[in-house]
Amino acid sequence: MQNALFANWRAAKTTPDGASPDLAKDTRPKLDRLTQQLVSALARVEPIRHGDDCPLRFADSIARWKHLTR
């Protein structure tokens, strides 16, 4: 995605509007929070991931997601 954005900006000979975010003060803390949330979510669903029906449930979830995002 990032490479596509850069390619679009280069093709248009422009840059994004507004000031660049401060990566250390703004972006990194957001990424750190997101990482903590993802790890916590994975820990909560660990028992489900070990269930015999996990592959079936996963396939069903992917199918529903694809249906919703089309």
N, C-alpha and C positions, 0 to 999 in steps of 0.2 A: 504494500500500500504506500509506504513511504517513497519507494522508488518511483511509483506511478505519479505521485504528487510532484516530485522533483522533475520528472519528465514533462509533465503538463506545464509547470512553471517555466521550464526551459523553452518549450515549444511556443509558449505565449510571450516569452521574453518579459516576464513579470515576476514578482515575488508576492508572498502572502500579505494580505492586509494586516495592519497593526504591528505592534512590537512583538518580538520573539519572547517566549516565556523564559523565565529563569529556570534552567534545568535543575539546579541544585535546590532551589527554594520552593519551586512549584511542582515540576514534573516528577522528580525523584520521590518526594513524599507521597504523591498520589500513587505511583507505581508500587511503593512499599506497602501502602494500605491495601491495594488490590491484591498483591501477592499474599498478604496475611489472610485476606478473605478467601482467596482460592484454596489455600492450604487448609484452612478451617473447614471449608465446604467439603473438600476431599476427605478429611478425617471423619466428618459426620456421615458420609455415605459409604465408608469402608465396608461395613457389614453387608450392604446391598451389593457392592462390587464383588463380593465373594460368594454370592448366592448362585445357585444352579441356573436360575432364570435370568441372570445378568445379561448375557448376550442378546436374548430375546427382548428384554426391557430396553436395552440400549438401541437396538435396531428400531423398535417401535418409537422411541423418543426422537431418533434422527428422522424417521419418516414424518412424524408430526411436525417437527421443526421445518423440514423442507416444504411441507404443505403450507405452513403459516408464512413462510418467507418468499413464496412465489408470487 
